Amino acid sequence: MIYRKKIMLLIETILLFATVSYGQDFANKLPMIDKELLKQDFVTFRTNLEKTHPALDRYKSKSKITHLFDSCYHELNRNMTEIEFYAKIKFVLSAIEDGHLSSDMSAELNSYCEGKARVFPLKIEFINNNGYVFCDKTNSIPGQSKILQVNDETIENIRQTLYHYIVSDGSIQTKKARILSNNFWFYYLLVYGERPSFKVEYSTTEGKIQTTNLNSDIQKNIECKKNELSTGKNLQLIFMPKSTACMTIKTFNRQTLDANNENFANFLKSSFMEIRKEKIDNLIIDLRDNGGGRDVYGSLLYSYLTDKPFSYYKSLVSKNKIFSAKDHLNLKMQKPSDNSFKGNIFFLINGMSFSTTSEFCAIAKSNNRGIFIGEETGGGYYGNNSGDFVDVLLPNTKIVVTIPTKKYVMDVKATFFQDRGIIPDFEVEPGISDLTNNRDIQLEFVLQFIGKNNIR
């Protein structure tokens, strides 16, 4: 049944792609590109994906991937603007279901979209598939109001449409929700085109349904940042009551850590020494919004959470090579580190917990080493496609497509879903009031859980 639904969804999305229309105003502002040049770029795009990507069929059969390429190629039957063609590239990348695939428009189009294009003027946060006003610099709609329709189309239909242009591993939706929340203006522009105004129907926090018309604006005028409490550190350990400590790891990226004078290995060594010294029973590891980095940092972290040898990667391959333990440390049997922690562990995760972070979480989940709280990770449970990347420049549109070259498979126990991330034991998603008031209900949940269960 699930398989059949996926087939129907693919057919529906291809049909949907062909029916979305661009704003006429938008089409008039950008130059048209000859369809034959677009076809040349698409062939370059497809050829390099098929030649370089290690597992295009990781989540879809080869026949479906072939059908996807063929269908989109045949739709190049007219001249288009770069943004229209770019939407097709984004659609294909999303349909492949690989969250490490990425692309970028030409410098000229980027400059136009970010500096001149007239876009949707509200910052919307997507929570439980609903869209809420996080920020409205026009002061036209009360904060935290739920958006019901835009230009007479339901926000749910818009959300589903835009999801087809956002990359993510397998069927994972949480990462798409975070990306769309941060970039709604762009994806609405990409798919629906530039428009002078928007008719918006919304429901206030009191439940009153109202309609207003908003003028479009340029991107820099609509941005607003969340009020985040940050120490500026990527790696942090703090001690709390009830024999509890919280370790925050914002990134596994070595360049980012080096730039901030932070050493990952030294941080872990000193932290777990302190944890033992303080006789901590409960350790919270906060991996929310950690997009990954060095894969060996994941296995190193887990080595501090076990007292037994463990396997990490089951296999690692590229298009033309099968890697062995001589090639990558994570293919070797891993040893526990000194001062490894034997107490209770609570992992905080969300849709932006990705790549190396998801790999680490998969091993911890498979070995039942702790309780997961928050949202499904953005990266797949069984592994990902990443490693070294190849940038491909499409010669006529100057679009750049970035392709991963290695397929990573985690050594984990089988689960029911083949195309999902690490699903939390307790799903806790912040509401719009939590976000606007900077309330961390996921951390609160863990602390209350520890208190209620008298965990020591």
DAHU-V909195 format. One line per field, one symbol per residue. burial: # if it has 9 or more other ideal C-beta (glycine too) atoms within 8 Angstrom, else .. Layout:
burial=???
This chain:
burial=.....##..#..##.##..#.##.###..#..#.#.##########.##..###.#.###...##..##.###.##...######################.#.##..#####.#.###########..#######.#..#.########....#..##.#####################..############..#######.......#.#.####..#..........###.#....########.####.##..#.#.#..###.######.#.#########.######.##########...#.##.####....#....#.##..#.##.###..#######################..#############.#####.##.#.#.#################......####.#.#.#.#.#.###.##.#######.##....#.
